[in-house]
Amino acid sequence: MKWNPEISSKNAIFSKNYKQVEINDLQYNFHTIHTDQFFTEGIHVFQLKILPNSKTDIKVGVSKKTMFNLKTAFCDHKFGWGLNCIDGTI
């Protein structure tokens, strides 16, 4: 699985192989990053490494749509859900 820059926030900085992404934002803005793989069923495990210098909370979740305002939180809409991580706590 890789990150998909075509349907991700324009503030995202991707590694050459698109397996890592970094957001460099000192303000409290939403940035949505999508993968290049869709899921319809099953159990899927993701490993996220939140850098210690991250000053904002992280929302990780699932969205049924890819076409929406990427500056909004997908889990605030009826087509997604997410977990909120603040200071390393979910």
PDB file of N, CA, C and O in Angstrom:
ATOM      1  N   MET A   1       0.839  -1.172   0.000  1.00  0.00           N
ATOM      2  CA  MET A   1       0.000   0.000   0.000  1.00  0.00           C
ATOM      3  C   MET A   1       0.885   1.236   0.000  1.00  0.00           C
ATOM      4  O   MET A   1       1.915   1.283   0.673  1.00  0.00           O
ATOM      5  N   LYS A   2       0.471   2.221  -0.756  1.00  0.00           N
ATOM      6  CA  LYS A   2       1.201   3.489  -0.815  1.00  0.00           C
ATOM      7  C   LYS A   2       0.216   4.641  -0.670  1.00  0.00           C
ATOM      8  O   LYS A   2      -0.989   4.463  -0.846  1.00  0.00           O
ATOM      9  N   TRP A   3       0.732   5.822  -0.348  1.00  0.00           N
ATOM     10  CA  TRP A   3      -0.074   7.040  -0.299  1.00  0.00           C
ATOM     11  C   TRP A   3      -0.304   7.531  -1.721  1.00  0.00           C
ATOM     12  O   TRP A   3       0.560   7.382  -2.585  1.00  0.00           O
ATOM     13  N   ASN A   4      -1.458   8.108  -1.955  1.00  0.00           N
ATOM     14  CA  ASN A   4      -1.815   8.587  -3.285  1.00  0.00           C
ATOM     15  C   ASN A   4      -1.806  10.118  -3.297  1.00  0.00           C
ATOM     16  O   ASN A   4      -2.721  10.735  -2.751  1.00  0.00           O
ATOM     17  N   PRO A   5      -0.803  10.740  -3.901  1.00  0.00           N
ATOM     18  CA  PRO A   5      -0.717  12.198  -3.902  1.00  0.00           C
ATOM     19  C   PRO A   5      -1.801  12.874  -4.747  1.00  0.00           C
ATOM     20  O   PRO A   5      -2.068  14.064  -4.576  1.00  0.00           O
ATOM     21  N   GLU A   6      -2.423  12.119  -5.656  1.00  0.00           N
ATOM     22  CA  GLU A   6      -3.453  12.695  -6.528  1.00  0.00           C
ATOM     23  C   GLU A   6      -4.730  13.050  -5.769  1.00  0.00           C
ATOM     24  O   GLU A   6      -5.452  13.967  -6.159  1.00  0.00           O
ATOM     25  N   ILE A   7      -5.007  12.328  -4.693  1.00  0.00           N
ATOM     26  CA  ILE A   7      -6.205  12.601  -3.892  1.00  0.00           C
ATOM     27  C   ILE A   7      -5.821  12.850  -2.440  1.00  0.00           C
ATOM     28  O   ILE A   7      -6.427  12.307  -1.517  1.00  0.00           O
ATOM     29  N   SER A   8      -4.805  13.678  -2.259  1.00  0.00           N
ATOM     30  CA  SER A   8      -4.314  14.024  -0.925  1.00  0.00           C
ATOM     31  C   SER A   8      -4.072  15.521  -0.833  1.00  0.00           C
ATOM     32  O   SER A   8      -3.999  16.221  -1.843  1.00  0.00           O
ATOM     33  N   SER A   9      -3.950  15.988   0.381  1.00  0.00           N
ATOM     34  CA  SER A   9      -3.690  17.402   0.628  1.00  0.00           C
ATOM     35  C   SER A   9      -2.447  17.877  -0.117  1.00  0.00           C
ATOM     36  O   SER A   9      -1.451  17.159  -0.201  1.00  0.00           O
ATOM     37  N   LYS A  10      -2.512  19.066  -0.643  1.00  0.00           N
ATOM     38  CA  LYS A  10      -1.370  19.628  -1.386  1.00  0.00           C
ATOM     39  C   LYS A  10      -0.206  19.999  -0.460  1.00  0.00           C
ATOM     40  O   LYS A  10       0.899  20.254  -0.939  1.00  0.00           O
ATOM     41  N   ASN A  11      -0.436  20.033   0.847  1.00  0.00           N
ATOM     42  CA  ASN A  11       0.624  20.335   1.810  1.00  0.00           C
ATOM     43  C   ASN A  11       1.419  19.100   2.215  1.00  0.00           C
ATOM     44  O   ASN A  11       2.365  19.198   2.997  1.00  0.00           O
ATOM     45  N   ALA A  12       1.043  17.952   1.692  1.00  0.00           N
ATOM     46  CA  ALA A  12       1.727  16.706   2.047  1.00  0.00           C
ATOM     47  C   ALA A  12       3.043  16.592   1.279  1.00  0.00           C
ATOM     48  O   ALA A  12       3.118  16.922   0.096  1.00  0.00           O
ATOM     49  N   ILE A  13       4.069  16.123   1.970  1.00  0.00           N
ATOM     50  CA  ILE A  13       5.379  15.886   1.369  1.00  0.00           C
ATOM     51  C   ILE A  13       5.595  14.375   1.375  1.00  0.00           C
ATOM     52  O   ILE A  13       5.697  13.765   2.439  1.00  0.00           O
ATOM     53  N   PHE A  14       5.665  13.772   0.193  1.00  0.00           N
ATOM     54  CA  PHE A  14       5.750  12.322   0.065  1.00  0.00           C
ATOM     55  C   PHE A  14       7.189  11.881  -0.177  1.00  0.00           C
ATOM     56  O   PHE A  14       7.976  12.587  -0.807  1.00  0.00           O
ATOM     57  N   SER A  15       7.515  10.694   0.340  1.00  0.00           N
ATOM     58  CA  SER A  15       8.811  10.091   0.029  1.00  0.00           C
ATOM     59  C   SER A  15       8.792   9.631  -1.426  1.00  0.00           C
ATOM     60  O   SER A  15       7.732   9.578  -2.050  1.00  0.00           O
ATOM     61  N   LYS A  16       9.956   9.301  -1.963  1.00  0.00           N
ATOM     62  CA  LYS A  16      10.053   8.892  -3.375  1.00  0.00           C
ATOM     63  C   LYS A  16       9.226   7.654  -3.687  1.00  0.00           C
ATOM     64  O   LYS A  16       8.694   7.527  -4.790  1.00  0.00           O
ATOM     65  N   ASN A  17       9.113   6.736  -2.726  1.00  0.00           N
ATOM     66  CA  ASN A  17       8.349   5.511  -2.965  1.00  0.00           C
ATOM     67  C   ASN A  17       6.891   5.625  -2.498  1.00  0.00           C
ATOM     68  O   ASN A  17       6.141   4.651  -2.566  1.00  0.00           O
ATOM     69  N   TYR A  18       6.495   6.795  -2.030  1.00  0.00           N
ATOM     70  CA  TYR A  18       5.125   7.082  -1.570  1.00  0.00           C
ATOM     71  C   TYR A  18       4.673   6.205  -0.406  1.00  0.00           C
ATOM     72  O   TYR A  18       3.477   5.982  -0.222  1.00  0.00           O
ATOM     73  N   LYS A  19       5.625   5.709   0.375  1.00  0.00           N
ATOM     74  CA  LYS A  19       5.267   4.908   1.548  1.00  0.00           C
ATOM     75  C   LYS A  19       5.286   5.741   2.823  1.00  0.00           C
ATOM     76  O   LYS A  19       4.790   5.308   3.863  1.00  0.00           O
ATOM     77  N   GLN A  20       5.857   6.930   2.737  1.00  0.00           N
ATOM     78  CA  GLN A  20       5.896   7.830   3.893  1.00  0.00           C
ATOM     79  C   GLN A  20       5.377   9.195   3.463  1.00  0.00           C
ATOM     80  O   GLN A  20       5.539   9.610   2.316  1.00  0.00           O
ATOM     81  N   VAL A  21       4.756   9.874   4.403  1.00  0.00           N
ATOM     82  CA  VAL A  21       4.251  11.220   4.128  1.00  0.00           C
ATOM     83  C   VAL A  21       4.481  12.085   5.362  1.00  0.00           C
ATOM     84  O   VAL A  21       4.429  11.608   6.496  1.00  0.00           O
ATOM     85  N   GLU A  22       4.729  13.335   5.122  1.00  0.00           N
ATOM     86  CA  GLU A  22       4.955  14.286   6.205  1.00  0.00           C
ATOM     87  C   GLU A  22       4.129  15.537   5.917  1.00  0.00           C
ATOM     88  O   GLU A  22       4.015  15.985   4.777  1.00  0.00           O
ATOM     89  N   ILE A  23       3.566  16.076   6.972  1.00  0.00           N
ATOM     90  CA  ILE A  23       2.847  17.341   6.872  1.00  0.00           C
ATOM     91  C   ILE A  23       3.631  18.364   7.672  1.00  0.00           C
ATOM     92  O   ILE A  23       3.877  18.175   8.863  1.00  0.00           O
ATOM     93  N   ASN A  24       4.017  19.428   7.029  1.00  0.00           N
ATOM     94  CA  ASN A  24       4.759  20.492   7.703  1.00  0.00           C
ATOM     95  C   ASN A  24       3.847  21.696   7.792  1.00  0.00           C
ATOM     96  O   ASN A  24       3.788  22.515   6.875  1.00  0.00           O
ATOM     97  N   ASP A  25       3.138  21.799   8.897  1.00  0.00           N
ATOM     98  CA  ASP A  25       2.155  22.863   9.069  1.00  0.00           C
ATOM     99  C   ASP A  25       2.178  23.316  10.518  1.00  0.00           C
ATOM    100  O   ASP A  25       1.946  22.518  11.426  1.00  0.00           O
ATOM    101  N   LEU A  26       2.452  24.572  10.732  1.00  0.00           N
ATOM    102  CA  LEU A  26       2.509  25.096  12.093  1.00  0.00           C
ATOM    103  C   LEU A  26       1.141  25.570  12.576  1.00  0.00           C
ATOM    104  O   LEU A  26       0.970  25.878  13.756  1.00  0.00           O
ATOM    105  N   GLN A  27       0.175  25.628  11.673  1.00  0.00           N
ATOM    106  CA  GLN A  27      -1.171  26.025  12.040  1.00  0.00           C
ATOM    107  C   GLN A  27      -2.026  24.782  12.237  1.00  0.00           C
ATOM    108  O   GLN A  27      -1.619  23.669  11.904  1.00  0.00           O
ATOM    109  N   TYR A  28      -3.201  24.989  12.775  1.00  0.00           N
ATOM    110  CA  TYR A  28      -4.111  23.871  13.019  1.00  0.00           C
ATOM    111  C   TYR A  28      -5.037  23.721  11.814  1.00  0.00           C
ATOM    112  O   TYR A  28      -6.155  24.234  11.826  1.00  0.00           O
ATOM    113  N   ASN A  29      -4.580  23.022  10.779  1.00  0.00           N
ATOM    114  CA  ASN A  29      -5.343  22.815   9.563  1.00  0.00           C
ATOM    115  C   ASN A  29      -5.585  21.332   9.350  1.00  0.00           C
ATOM    116  O   ASN A  29      -4.803  20.496   9.802  1.00  0.00           O
ATOM    117  N   PHE A  30      -6.680  21.003   8.655  1.00  0.00           N
ATOM    118  CA  PHE A  30      -6.942  19.618   8.271  1.00  0.00           C
ATOM    119  C   PHE A  30      -6.179  19.306   6.995  1.00  0.00           C
ATOM    120  O   PHE A  30      -6.136  20.126   6.077  1.00  0.00           O
ATOM    121  N   HIS A  31      -5.584  18.138   6.935  1.00  0.00           N
ATOM    122  CA  HIS A  31      -4.893  17.647   5.744  1.00  0.00           C
ATOM    123  C   HIS A  31      -5.271  16.185   5.582  1.00  0.00           C
ATOM    124  O   HIS A  31      -4.987  15.363   6.453  1.00  0.00           O
ATOM    125  N   THR A  32      -5.904  15.867   4.479  1.00  0.00           N
ATOM    126  CA  THR A  32      -6.354  14.509   4.227  1.00  0.00           C
ATOM    127  C   THR A  32      -5.377  13.821   3.287  1.00  0.00           C
ATOM    128  O   THR A  32      -4.991  14.377   2.258  1.00  0.00           O
ATOM    129  N   ILE A  33      -4.986  12.615   3.648  1.00  0.00           N
ATOM    130  CA  ILE A  33      -4.085  11.802   2.839  1.00  0.00           C
ATOM    131  C   ILE A  33      -4.792  10.474   2.559  1.00  0.00           C
ATOM    132  O   ILE A  33      -5.235   9.798   3.487  1.00  0.00           O
ATOM    133  N   HIS A  34      -4.896  10.103   1.289  1.00  0.00           N
ATOM    134  CA  HIS A  34      -5.530   8.844   0.898  1.00  0.00           C
ATOM    135  C   HIS A  34      -4.476   7.843   0.441  1.00  0.00           C
ATOM    136  O   HIS A  34      -3.377   8.216   0.030  1.00  0.00           O
ATOM    137  N   THR A  35      -4.831   6.574   0.521  1.00  0.00           N
ATOM    138  CA  THR A  35      -3.958   5.519  -0.006  1.00  0.00           C
ATOM    139  C   THR A  35      -4.324   5.222  -1.455  1.00  0.00           C
ATOM    140  O   THR A  35      -5.315   5.732  -1.977  1.00  0.00           O
ATOM    141  N   ASP A  36      -3.513   4.391  -2.092  1.00  0.00           N
ATOM    142  CA  ASP A  36      -3.785   3.991  -3.471  1.00  0.00           C
ATOM    143  C   ASP A  36      -4.577   2.693  -3.532  1.00  0.00           C
ATOM    144  O   ASP A  36      -4.751   2.121  -4.609  1.00  0.00           O
ATOM    145  N   GLN A  37      -5.054   2.227  -2.394  1.00  0.00           N
ATOM    146  CA  GLN A  37      -5.753   0.945  -2.327  1.00  0.00           C
ATOM    147  C   GLN A  37      -7.118   1.134  -1.681  1.00  0.00           C
ATOM    148  O   GLN A  37      -7.245   1.836  -0.678  1.00  0.00           O
ATOM    149  N   PHE A  38      -8.136   0.506  -2.258  1.00  0.00           N
ATOM    150  CA  PHE A  38      -9.468   0.552  -1.697  1.00  0.00           C
ATOM    151  C   PHE A  38      -9.758  -0.754  -0.975  1.00  0.00           C
ATOM    152  O   PHE A  38      -9.250  -1.808  -1.356  1.00  0.00           O
ATOM    153  N   PHE A  39     -10.579  -0.679   0.072  1.00  0.00           N
ATOM    154  CA  PHE A  39     -10.944  -1.856   0.848  1.00  0.00           C
ATOM    155  C   PHE A  39     -12.450  -2.023   0.821  1.00  0.00           C
ATOM    156  O   PHE A  39     -13.186  -1.042   0.927  1.00  0.00           O
ATOM    157  N   THR A  40     -12.910  -3.238   0.681  1.00  0.00           N
ATOM    158  CA  THR A  40     -14.340  -3.509   0.740  1.00  0.00           C
ATOM    159  C   THR A  40     -14.702  -4.420   1.905  1.00  0.00           C
ATOM    160  O   THR A  40     -15.849  -4.446   2.352  1.00  0.00           O
ATOM    161  N   GLU A  41     -13.706  -5.174   2.399  1.00  0.00           N
ATOM    162  CA  GLU A  41     -13.956  -6.052   3.537  1.00  0.00           C
ATOM    163  C   GLU A  41     -12.620  -6.506   4.116  1.00  0.00           C
ATOM    164  O   GLU A  41     -11.565  -6.273   3.526  1.00  0.00           O
ATOM    165  N   GLY A  42     -12.676  -7.148   5.263  1.00  0.00           N
ATOM    166  CA  GLY A  42     -11.470  -7.702   5.866  1.00  0.00           C
ATOM    167  C   GLY A  42     -10.905  -6.842   6.980  1.00  0.00           C
ATOM    168  O   GLY A  42     -11.463  -5.806   7.339  1.00  0.00           O
ATOM    169  N   ILE A  43      -9.787  -7.298   7.516  1.00  0.00           N
ATOM    170  CA  ILE A  43      -9.075  -6.604   8.590  1.00  0.00           C
ATOM    171  C   ILE A  43      -7.785  -6.049   8.008  1.00  0.00           C
ATOM    172  O   ILE A  43      -7.053  -6.757   7.317  1.00  0.00           O
ATOM    173  N   HIS A  44      -7.513  -4.793   8.287  1.00  0.00           N
ATOM    174  CA  HIS A  44      -6.331  -4.131   7.746  1.00  0.00           C
ATOM    175  C   HIS A  44      -5.593  -3.422   8.877  1.00  0.00           C
ATOM    176  O   HIS A  44      -6.214  -2.762   9.710  1.00  0.00           O
ATOM    177  N   VAL A  45      -4.287  -3.555   8.905  1.00  0.00           N
ATOM    178  CA  VAL A  45      -3.469  -2.989   9.971  1.00  0.00           C
ATOM    179  C   VAL A  45      -2.560  -1.922   9.375  1.00  0.00           C
ATOM    180  O   VAL A  45      -1.926  -2.134   8.341  1.00  0.00           O
ATOM    181  N   PHE A  46      -2.508  -0.779  10.039  1.00  0.00           N
ATOM    182  CA  PHE A  46      -1.646   0.319   9.618  1.00  0.00           C
ATOM    183  C   PHE A  46      -0.705   0.671  10.756  1.00  0.00           C
ATOM    184  O   PHE A  46      -1.088   0.614  11.925  1.00  0.00           O
ATOM    185  N   GLN A  47       0.493   1.025  10.425  1.00  0.00           N
ATOM    186  CA  GLN A  47       1.444   1.495  11.424  1.00  0.00           C
ATOM    187  C   GLN A  47       1.735   2.956  11.125  1.00  0.00           C
ATOM    188  O   GLN A  47       2.182   3.299  10.031  1.00  0.00           O
ATOM    189  N   LEU A  48       1.478   3.808  12.102  1.00  0.00           N
ATOM    190  CA  LEU A  48       1.720   5.234  11.955  1.00  0.00           C
ATOM    191  C   LEU A  48       2.795   5.673  12.934  1.00  0.00           C
ATOM    192  O   LEU A  48       2.786   5.269  14.097  1.00  0.00           O
ATOM    193  N   LYS A  49       3.695   6.475  12.478  1.00  0.00           N
ATOM    194  CA  LYS A  49       4.714   7.041  13.341  1.00  0.00           C
ATOM    195  C   LYS A  49       4.495   8.543  13.365  1.00  0.00           C
ATOM    196  O   LYS A  49       4.714   9.232  12.368  1.00  0.00           O
ATOM    197  N   ILE A  50       4.065   9.036  14.500  1.00  0.00           N
ATOM    198  CA  ILE A  50       3.823  10.462  14.671  1.00  0.00           C
ATOM    199  C   ILE A  50       5.115  11.077  15.195  1.00  0.00           C
ATOM    200  O   ILE A  50       5.611  10.684  16.251  1.00  0.00           O
ATOM    201  N   LEU A  51       5.644  12.015  14.476  1.00  0.00           N
ATOM    202  CA  LEU A  51       6.902  12.639  14.881  1.00  0.00           C
ATOM    203  C   LEU A  51       6.714  13.425  16.178  1.00  0.00           C
ATOM    204  O   LEU A  51       5.666  14.037  16.381  1.00  0.00           O
ATOM    205  N   PRO A  52       7.715  13.414  17.054  1.00  0.00           N
ATOM    206  CA  PRO A  52       7.575  14.086  18.348  1.00  0.00           C
ATOM    207  C   PRO A  52       7.378  15.591  18.232  1.00  0.00           C
ATOM    208  O   PRO A  52       6.853  16.210  19.158  1.00  0.00           O
ATOM    209  N   ASN A  53       7.782  16.193  17.123  1.00  0.00           N
ATOM    210  CA  ASN A  53       7.620  17.634  16.999  1.00  0.00           C
ATOM    211  C   ASN A  53       6.243  18.021  16.469  1.00  0.00           C
ATOM    212  O   ASN A  53       5.981  19.201  16.237  1.00  0.00           O
ATOM    213  N   SER A  54       5.358  17.037  16.273  1.00  0.00           N
ATOM    214  CA  SER A  54       4.004  17.316  15.811  1.00  0.00           C
ATOM    215  C   SER A  54       3.247  18.058  16.903  1.00  0.00           C
ATOM    216  O   SER A  54       3.164  17.591  18.039  1.00  0.00           O
ATOM    217  N   LYS A  55       2.702  19.201  16.558  1.00  0.00           N
ATOM    218  CA  LYS A  55       2.036  20.038  17.550  1.00  0.00           C
ATOM    219  C   LYS A  55       0.513  19.959  17.463  1.00  0.00           C
ATOM    220  O   LYS A  55      -0.179  20.562  18.283  1.00  0.00           O
ATOM    221  N   THR A  56      -0.015  19.231  16.492  1.00  0.00           N
ATOM    222  CA  THR A  56      -1.458  19.142  16.342  1.00  0.00           C
ATOM    223  C   THR A  56      -1.927  17.717  16.560  1.00  0.00           C
ATOM    224  O   THR A  56      -1.128  16.781  16.586  1.00  0.00           O
ATOM    225  N   ASP A  57      -3.234  17.567  16.717  1.00  0.00           N
ATOM    226  CA  ASP A  57      -3.776  16.220  16.881  1.00  0.00           C
ATOM    227  C   ASP A  57      -3.893  15.547  15.520  1.00  0.00           C
ATOM    228  O   ASP A  57      -3.882  16.214  14.485  1.00  0.00           O
ATOM    229  N   ILE A  58      -4.005  14.245  15.528  1.00  0.00           N
ATOM    230  CA  ILE A  58      -4.055  13.419  14.329  1.00  0.00           C
ATOM    231  C   ILE A  58      -5.379  12.672  14.320  1.00  0.00           C
ATOM    232  O   ILE A  58      -5.765  12.085  15.331  1.00  0.00           O
ATOM    233  N   LYS A  59      -6.081  12.687  13.185  1.00  0.00           N
ATOM    234  CA  LYS A  59      -7.282  11.870  13.009  1.00  0.00           C
ATOM    235  C   LYS A  59      -6.960  10.797  11.984  1.00  0.00           C
ATOM    236  O   LYS A  59      -6.527  11.100  10.872  1.00  0.00           O
ATOM    237  N   VAL A  60      -7.171   9.554  12.358  1.00  0.00           N
ATOM    238  CA  VAL A  60      -6.920   8.420  11.475  1.00  0.00           C
ATOM    239  C   VAL A  60      -8.240   7.692  11.306  1.00  0.00           C
ATOM    240  O   VAL A  60      -8.931   7.422  12.288  1.00  0.00           O
ATOM    241  N   GLY A  61      -8.598   7.371  10.064  1.00  0.00           N
ATOM    242  CA  GLY A  61      -9.869   6.709   9.884  1.00  0.00           C
ATOM    243  C   GLY A  61     -10.108   6.226   8.483  1.00  0.00           C
ATOM    244  O   GLY A  61      -9.179   6.045   7.695  1.00  0.00           O
ATOM    245  N   VAL A  62     -11.373   6.020   8.186  1.00  0.00           N
ATOM    246  CA  VAL A  62     -11.802   5.452   6.918  1.00  0.00           C
ATOM    247  C   VAL A  62     -12.836   6.376   6.290  1.00  0.00           C
ATOM    248  O   VAL A  62     -13.710   6.911   6.971  1.00  0.00           O
ATOM    249  N   SER A  63     -12.719   6.549   4.988  1.00  0.00           N
ATOM    250  CA  SER A  63     -13.674   7.354   4.236  1.00  0.00           C
ATOM    251  C   SER A  63     -14.236   6.519   3.100  1.00  0.00           C
ATOM    252  O   SER A  63     -13.496   5.791   2.438  1.00  0.00           O
ATOM    253  N   LYS A  64     -15.535   6.616   2.869  1.00  0.00           N
ATOM    254  CA  LYS A  64     -16.158   5.906   1.752  1.00  0.00           C
ATOM    255  C   LYS A  64     -16.020   6.683   0.449  1.00  0.00           C
ATOM    256  O   LYS A  64     -16.282   6.141  -0.625  1.00  0.00           O
ATOM    257  N   LYS A  65     -15.615   7.939   0.533  1.00  0.00           N
ATOM    258  CA  LYS A  65     -15.481   8.781  -0.655  1.00  0.00           C
ATOM    259  C   LYS A  65     -14.075   9.368  -0.728  1.00  0.00           C
ATOM    260  O   LYS A  65     -13.403   9.528   0.290  1.00  0.00           O
ATOM    261  N   THR A  66     -13.646   9.683  -1.934  1.00  0.00           N
ATOM    262  CA  THR A  66     -12.368  10.365  -2.114  1.00  0.00           C
ATOM    263  C   THR A  66     -12.558  11.786  -2.642  1.00  0.00           C
ATOM    264  O   THR A  66     -11.645  12.608  -2.565  1.00  0.00           O
ATOM    265  N   MET A  67     -13.729  12.068  -3.170  1.00  0.00           N
ATOM    266  CA  MET A  67     -13.985  13.386  -3.734  1.00  0.00           C
ATOM    267  C   MET A  67     -14.736  14.256  -2.725  1.00  0.00           C
ATOM    268  O   MET A  67     -15.964  14.208  -2.651  1.00  0.00           O
ATOM    269  N   PHE A  68     -14.005  15.038  -1.960  1.00  0.00           N
ATOM    270  CA  PHE A  68     -14.573  15.997  -1.020  1.00  0.00           C
ATOM    271  C   PHE A  68     -13.501  17.019  -0.719  1.00  0.00           C
ATOM    272  O   PHE A  68     -12.355  16.857  -1.138  1.00  0.00           O
ATOM    273  N   ASN A  69     -13.844  18.048  -0.015  1.00  0.00           N
ATOM    274  CA  ASN A  69     -12.890  19.101   0.328  1.00  0.00           C
ATOM    275  C   ASN A  69     -11.810  18.517   1.240  1.00  0.00           C
ATOM    276  O   ASN A  69     -12.087  18.170   2.388  1.00  0.00           O
ATOM    277  N   LEU A  70     -10.589  18.411   0.732  1.00  0.00           N
ATOM    278  CA  LEU A  70      -9.498  17.794   1.495  1.00  0.00           C
ATOM    279  C   LEU A  70      -9.027  18.646   2.666  1.00  0.00           C
ATOM    280  O   LEU A  70      -8.172  18.221   3.443  1.00  0.00           O
ATOM    281  N   LYS A  71      -9.581  19.841   2.793  1.00  0.00           N
ATOM    282  CA  LYS A  71      -9.250  20.693   3.938  1.00  0.00           C
ATOM    283  C   LYS A  71     -10.275  20.538   5.054  1.00  0.00           C
ATOM    284  O   LYS A  71     -10.286  21.321   6.003  1.00  0.00           O
ATOM    285  N   THR A  72     -11.129  19.539   4.943  1.00  0.00           N
ATOM    286  CA  THR A  72     -12.096  19.238   5.986  1.00  0.00           C
ATOM    287  C   THR A  72     -11.784  17.855   6.561  1.00  0.00           C
ATOM    288  O   THR A  72     -11.034  17.082   5.965  1.00  0.00           O
ATOM    289  N   ALA A  73     -12.350  17.559   7.695  1.00  0.00           N
ATOM    290  CA  ALA A  73     -12.147  16.246   8.323  1.00  0.00           C
ATOM    291  C   ALA A  73     -13.180  15.275   7.765  1.00  0.00           C
ATOM    292  O   ALA A  73     -14.380  15.469   7.962  1.00  0.00           O
ATOM    293  N   PHE A  74     -12.728  14.231   7.068  1.00  0.00           N
ATOM    294  CA  PHE A  74     -13.623  13.250   6.456  1.00  0.00           C
ATOM    295  C   PHE A  74     -14.539  12.609   7.478  1.00  0.00           C
ATOM    296  O   PHE A  74     -15.675  12.258   7.159  1.00  0.00           O
ATOM    297  N   CYS A  75     -14.065  12.453   8.693  1.00  0.00           N
ATOM    298  CA  CYS A  75     -14.862  11.776   9.711  1.00  0.00           C
ATOM    299  C   CYS A  75     -15.960  12.680  10.276  1.00  0.00           C
ATOM    300  O   CYS A  75     -16.799  12.216  11.049  1.00  0.00           O
ATOM    301  N   ASP A  76     -15.966  13.961   9.904  1.00  0.00           N
ATOM    302  CA  ASP A  76     -17.051  14.849  10.307  1.00  0.00           C
ATOM    303  C   ASP A  76     -18.237  14.733   9.355  1.00  0.00           C
ATOM    304  O   ASP A  76     -19.297  15.298   9.620  1.00  0.00           O
ATOM    305  N   HIS A  77     -18.073  14.016   8.265  1.00  0.00           N
ATOM    306  CA  HIS A  77     -19.147  13.808   7.296  1.00  0.00           C
ATOM    307  C   HIS A  77     -19.771  12.432   7.522  1.00  0.00           C
ATOM    308  O   HIS A  77     -19.221  11.613   8.258  1.00  0.00           O
ATOM    309  N   LYS A  78     -20.894  12.182   6.903  1.00  0.00           N
ATOM    310  CA  LYS A  78     -21.592  10.903   7.079  1.00  0.00           C
ATOM    311  C   LYS A  78     -20.925   9.756   6.333  1.00  0.00           C
ATOM    312  O   LYS A  78     -21.346   8.609   6.489  1.00  0.00           O
ATOM    313  N   PHE A  79     -19.895  10.024   5.526  1.00  0.00           N
ATOM    314  CA  PHE A  79     -19.259   8.970   4.731  1.00  0.00           C
ATOM    315  C   PHE A  79     -17.919   8.535   5.304  1.00  0.00           C
ATOM    316  O   PHE A  79     -17.139   7.884   4.609  1.00  0.00           O
ATOM    317  N   GLY A  80     -17.635   8.882   6.559  1.00  0.00           N
ATOM    318  CA  GLY A  80     -16.368   8.460   7.139  1.00  0.00           C
ATOM    319  C   GLY A  80     -16.422   8.393   8.652  1.00  0.00           C
ATOM    320  O   GLY A  80     -17.362   8.878   9.280  1.00  0.00           O
ATOM    321  N   TRP A  81     -15.403   7.786   9.219  1.00  0.00           N
ATOM    322  CA  TRP A  81     -15.251   7.755  10.673  1.00  0.00           C
ATOM    323  C   TRP A  81     -13.765   7.835  10.989  1.00  0.00           C
ATOM    324  O   TRP A  81     -12.927   7.536  10.139  1.00  0.00           O
ATOM    325  N   GLY A  82     -13.443   8.233  12.196  1.00  0.00           N
ATOM    326  CA  GLY A  82     -12.036   8.349  12.554  1.00  0.00           C
ATOM    327  C   GLY A  82     -11.811   8.295  14.049  1.00  0.00           C
ATOM    328  O   GLY A  82     -12.729   8.446  14.855  1.00  0.00           O
ATOM    329  N   LEU A  83     -10.552   8.074  14.385  1.00  0.00           N
ATOM    330  CA  LEU A  83     -10.081   8.126  15.770  1.00  0.00           C
ATOM    331  C   LEU A  83      -9.218   9.357  15.917  1.00  0.00           C
ATOM    332  O   LEU A  83      -8.408   9.655  15.039  1.00  0.00           O
ATOM    333  N   ASN A  84      -9.375  10.063  16.996  1.00  0.00           N
ATOM    334  CA  ASN A  84      -8.619  11.285  17.234  1.00  0.00           C
ATOM    335  C   ASN A  84      -7.470  10.982  18.195  1.00  0.00           C
ATOM    336  O   ASN A  84      -7.681  10.386  19.251  1.00  0.00           O
ATOM    337  N   CYS A  85      -6.275  11.388  17.834  1.00  0.00           N
ATOM    338  CA  CYS A  85      -5.090  11.169  18.664  1.00  0.00           C
ATOM    339  C   CYS A  85      -4.530  12.522  19.078  1.00  0.00           C
ATOM    340  O   CYS A  85      -4.085  13.304  18.238  1.00  0.00           O
ATOM    341  N   ILE A  86      -4.555  12.793  20.378  1.00  0.00           N
ATOM    342  CA  ILE A  86      -4.024  14.041  20.915  1.00  0.00           C
ATOM    343  C   ILE A  86      -2.930  13.695  21.910  1.00  0.00           C
ATOM    344  O   ILE A  86      -3.163  12.940  22.854  1.00  0.00           O
ATOM    345  N   ASP A  87      -1.751  14.236  21.709  1.00  0.00           N
ATOM    346  CA  ASP A  87      -0.602  13.992  22.582  1.00  0.00           C
ATOM    347  C   ASP A  87      -0.313  12.497  22.735  1.00  0.00           C
ATOM    348  O   ASP A  87       0.071  12.047  23.814  1.00  0.00           O
ATOM    349  N   GLY A  88      -0.496  11.729  21.661  1.00  0.00           N
ATOM    350  CA  GLY A  88      -0.188  10.302  21.682  1.00  0.00           C
ATOM    351  C   GLY A  88      -1.259   9.424  22.280  1.00  0.00           C
ATOM    352  O   GLY A  88      -1.051   8.219  22.422  1.00  0.00           O
ATOM    353  N   THR A  89      -2.422   9.998  22.643  1.00  0.00           N
ATOM    354  CA  THR A  89      -3.504   9.241  23.261  1.00  0.00           C
ATOM    355  C   THR A  89      -4.697   9.198  22.332  1.00  0.00           C
ATOM    356  O   THR A  89      -5.095  10.228  21.790  1.00  0.00           O
ATOM    357  N   ILE A  90      -5.283   8.006  22.136  1.00  0.00           N
ATOM    358  CA  ILE A  90      -6.488   7.877  21.302  1.00  0.00           C
ATOM    359  C   ILE A  90      -7.720   7.936  22.174  1.00  0.00           C
ATOM    360  O   ILE A  90      -8.839   7.846  21.669  1.00  0.00           O
TER     361      ILE A  90
END
